Amino acid sequence: MANEPTRILGLDPGLRRTGWGVVVAEGSRLRWIAHGVVTPPETAPLSERLLHLLDALGAVCADYACDEAAVEEVFVNVNPSSTLKLGHARAAVMLAPARCGLSVAEYSPNLIKKAVVGAGHADKSQIAFMVKRLLPAAGDVKADAADALAVAITHAQLRRMNHLAIRGTA
């Protein structure tokens, strides 16, 4: 139900820094719970870095009793090797909440920016500004965590709109 409190985990995948943020959506109200950044050891082999992401984000899911998760989709980079590595990181990031039994939604960067800022080509400072306005209890949030909270906000808005649309047609 859209009016029951739902804990949403937003995730901004990255191999060096993966942002995460947890919000509670209750109807049209949002409440900040927590946010942070997972930073796997840069000198570790790729497999260990991916395992670090999987384990750390699994702990976040469990620690904050999340109900649903949402992840930012990968954008295609100019460098194919970087895009592939980001794809690996994104897979680990998606598996963590799935392993905890959560459904995982995916949203494009432009949709997230449009949902939070109102413009599909907003920059990181605009996203951080709007996250601070929408979730004042979060305080000043660094870019990776702000992006993750923006993913959670987008999911909360779209799940509510979908619920209202379904109720309106019944």
C-alpha positions in Angstrom: 0.0 0.0 0.0 1.2 3.5 -0.8 0.2 4.9 2.6 2.0 2.3 4.7 5.6 3.3 5.7 8.1 1.8 3.2 11.8 1.9 3.7 13.5 2.5 0.4 17.2 1.9 -0.2 18.6 4.1 -3.0 21.9 3.1 -4.6 24.3 5.0 -6.9 26.7 2.3 -8.1 30.5 2.8 -8.6 33.5 0.7 -8.3 35.4 3.3 -6.3 32.5 4.8 -4.4 29.0 3.5 -4.1 26.5 5.9 -2.5 23.6 4.6 -0.5 20.6 6.3 1.1 17.6 5.1 3.1 14.3 7.0 3.2 10.9 6.1 4.6 8.0 6.9 2.2 4.6 7.2 3.8 2.0 8.5 1.4 3.5 11.7 -0.1 5.8 12.2 2.9 9.5 11.3 2.9 11.7 11.0 5.9 15.5 10.6 5.9 16.9 7.6 7.8 20.5 7.3 6.9 23.1 7.6 4.1 26.7 6.8 3.4 29.3 5.7 0.9 30.9 2.3 0.4 34.5 2.5 -0.7 36.2 -0.8 -1.6 40.0 -0.9 -1.3 41.3 0.5 -4.6 44.3 -1.8 -4.6 42.4 -5.0 -4.1 41.6 -7.3 -7.1 38.3 -6.6 -8.9 36.7 -9.7 -7.4 37.5 -8.6 -3.8 36.2 -5.1 -4.5 32.9 -6.5 -5.9 32.6 -8.8 -2.9 33.2 -5.8 -0.6 30.3 -4.0 -2.3 28.0 -7.0 -2.0 28.7 -7.6 1.7 28.6 -3.9 2.8 25.4 -3.2 1.0 23.8 -6.4 2.3 24.6 -5.2 5.8 22.9 -1.8 5.0 19.8 -3.7 3.8 19.7 -5.7 7.0 20.7 -2.9 9.4 18.0 -0.5 8.2 15.3 -3.2 7.6 14.8 -2.0 4.0 11.6 -3.0 2.1 12.5 -2.0 -1.5 15.6 -0.9 -3.4 16.2 1.3 -6.4 19.4 1.6 -8.5 20.6 4.1 -11.0 21.1 2.6 -14.5 24.5 2.6 -16.0 25.3 5.3 -18.6 27.5 4.3 -21.5 31.0 5.8 -21.1 33.4 6.8 -23.8 35.9 4.2 -22.4 34.5 0.7 -22.9 36.7 -0.7 -20.1 35.4 1.8 -17.6 31.8 1.0 -18.7 32.4 -2.7 -18.2 33.9 -2.2 -14.7 30.9 0.0 -13.8 28.6 -2.7 -15.0 30.4 -5.2 -12.7 30.0 -2.9 -9.8 26.3 -2.3 -10.7 25.7 -6.1 -10.7 27.1 -6.4 -7.2 25.1 -3.4 -6.1 21.9 -4.9 -7.5 22.6 -8.4 -6.0 23.0 -7.1 -2.5 19.3 -6.1 -2.0 18.1 -9.0 -4.1 19.9 -11.4 -1.8 18.0 -9.7 1.1 14.7 -10.5 -0.7 14.0 -6.9 -1.9 12.6 -6.0 -5.2 15.1 -3.7 -7.1 13.8 -1.0 -9.5 16.1 0.7 -12.0 16.0 4.3 -13.1 17.9 6.3 -15.7 20.1 9.2 -14.6 17.9 11.7 -16.6 14.7 10.4 -15.0 16.2 10.7 -11.5 17.4 14.3 -12.2 14.0 15.2 -13.6 12.1 13.7 -10.7 14.3 15.4 -8.1 15.4 18.7 -9.7 12.8 19.1 -12.5 15.4 19.1 -15.3 16.9 16.0 -16.9 20.3 17.5 -17.3 20.8 18.8 -13.8 24.3 18.8 -12.3 25.5 17.2 -9.0 25.3 20.4 -7.1 21.6 20.9 -8.1 20.8 17.3 -7.0 22.6 17.8 -3.6 20.7 21.1 -3.1 17.3 19.5 -3.8 18.1 16.5 -1.7 18.8 18.8 1.2 15.5 20.7 0.6 13.5 17.5 0.4 15.3 15.7 3.3 16.5 18.5 5.6 17.3 16.0 8.4 20.0 14.6 6.1 22.1 17.8 6.4 24.9 18.4 3.9 25.2 15.3 1.8 28.3 14.5 -0.3 27.7 13.8 -4.1 27.6 10.0 -4.1 25.2 9.7 -1.1 23.1 12.6 -2.5 22.8 10.8 -5.8 21.7 7.6 -3.9 19.1 9.6 -1.9 17.9 11.1 -5.2 17.4 7.5 -6.5 15.3 6.7 -3.4 13.3 9.9 -3.7 12.6 9.0 -7.4 11.5 5.5 -6.5 9.2 6.9 -3.7 7.6 9.4 -6.1 7.1 6.9 -8.9 5.8 4.1 -6.8 3.2 6.5 -5.3 2.2 7.8 -8.7 1.8 4.2 -10.0 -0.3 3.3 -6.9 -2.5 6.3 -7.4 -2.9 5.5 -11.2 -3.9 2.0 -10.4 -6.4 3.1 -7.7 -7.8 5.7 -10.1 -8.6 3.1 -12.8 -10.2 0.6 -10.4 
